């Protein structure tokens, strides 16, 4: 996990690519970071086996030879509000 301070927010980047078993999450000490003011950016969340709360926003990135695409999908009311605000 990498931690970045960004003004009033703390960004937590978690890459679960090397996670072999969802039970390994417990040993990462993530619960102590679960508080207001922290924004989680999680790569490979499917490796958590459903142990994470629903994502507010899912970002799918794709790159072709001449174009890059980002698809945003809301998973909660908060995510919906973020998308509507950015439109």
C-alpha positions, 0 to 999 in steps of 0.5 A: 500500500502506498499513501499520498497526502493530497490536501484534505484527503489521504489517497491510499493506493492498494494493488492486490495483484500479488494477493494469493488468497483473500484472507491475506487482506487481514494481515495488511492492517487496512481496517485502521485506514478505514475512516473519513478523509481517506480515498482508496484507489484499488487495483485488482479488487476482484482478488479480495474475494468480496471482502471489500465494501462496494466500490463507489466508482469503478474505472476501466482503462483501455488503450489502443494504438491511437486512442485511450479510453476510460469508462466510469461506472458508479457502484453507490449513490456517492459514485453516481453523484461524482459522475453527475458532478463531473458531467 
